[in-house]
Amino acid sequence: MLINKLKKNVDSFNEVSKYIDIGKCIKIVNSEKIYQVIGFNPKMNICWVREWPLNFCRYQTFELSINKITVSSSCEININ
């Protein structure tokens, strides 16, 4: 699902929560990696993310502007 609507409607908590949810995975502009949303602040138009799949030895969280999100999806775990 594309999140282009988010750029236009980020003022409403209900609009943002339709597309972004804690625990969902996202892709961001200019990155092939998948990230997981661990928090968001719709009033400030930011969310906090970490790389997916989670590296239990070390992982970094960082703040991301909501308009940098391109795709939202469920996080899948691939078992080899």
C-alpha positions as CSV (number, residue, x, y, z in Angstrom):
1,M,0.0,0.0,0.0
2,L,1.4,3.4,-0.9
3,I,1.5,6.1,1.7
4,N,1.3,9.1,-0.6
5,K,-2.0,10.1,1.1
6,L,-0.1,10.4,4.4
7,K,1.8,13.4,3.1
8,K,-1.5,15.3,2.5
9,N,-3.4,14.2,5.7
10,V,-0.8,14.0,8.5
11,D,-2.6,16.5,10.7
12,S,-5.2,13.9,11.8
13,F,-4.2,11.2,14.3
14,N,-6.9,8.9,12.8
15,E,-5.6,9.4,9.3
16,V,-2.0,8.6,10.3
17,S,-3.1,5.5,12.3
18,K,-4.8,4.1,9.2
19,Y,-1.4,3.8,7.6
20,I,1.2,3.6,10.4
21,D,0.9,1.4,13.3
22,I,3.4,0.4,16.0
23,G,4.8,-3.0,14.9
24,K,4.2,-2.6,11.2
25,C,7.0,-2.8,8.8
26,I,7.7,0.0,6.3
27,K,10.1,0.9,3.5
28,I,11.6,4.4,3.3
29,V,12.7,6.6,0.5
30,N,16.1,5.8,-1.0
31,S,16.5,2.5,1.0
32,E,16.0,-1.2,0.1
33,K,15.9,-2.2,3.8
34,I,12.8,-2.9,5.8
35,Y,12.2,-1.1,9.0
36,Q,9.7,-1.7,11.9
37,V,7.8,1.2,13.5
38,I,8.3,1.2,17.2
39,G,6.5,4.6,18.0
40,F,5.0,7.6,16.3
41,N,4.0,11.1,17.0
42,P,1.4,12.3,14.5
43,K,1.4,15.8,15.9
44,M,5.0,16.2,15.0
45,N,4.8,14.0,11.8
46,I,7.6,11.7,13.0
47,C,7.9,8.0,13.9
48,W,10.7,6.0,15.4
49,V,11.9,2.9,13.6
50,R,14.4,0.1,13.7
51,E,15.8,-2.2,11.0
52,W,13.9,-5.4,10.4
53,P,14.6,-8.2,11.0
54,L,15.7,-7.3,14.5
55,N,19.3,-8.0,15.3
56,F,19.3,-9.1,18.9
57,C,23.0,-8.3,19.4
58,R,22.6,-4.7,18.5
59,Y,20.1,-2.5,16.8
60,Q,19.6,1.2,16.5
61,T,16.4,3.2,16.6
62,F,16.1,6.5,14.8
63,E,13.5,9.2,14.2
64,L,12.0,9.5,10.8
65,S,9.8,12.0,9.1
66,I,6.5,10.4,8.2
67,N,6.7,11.8,4.6
68,K,9.8,9.6,4.1
69,I,7.7,6.4,4.2
70,T,6.8,4.8,0.9
71,V,5.2,1.4,1.8
72,S,3.5,0.0,4.8
73,S,3.1,-3.8,5.4
74,S,3.1,-6.5,7.9
75,C,6.4,-7.7,9.2
76,E,7.2,-11.2,8.0
77,I,9.7,-13.6,9.5
78,N,11.4,-15.8,6.9
79,I,12.4,-19.2,8.3
80,N,15.0,-21.0,6.3
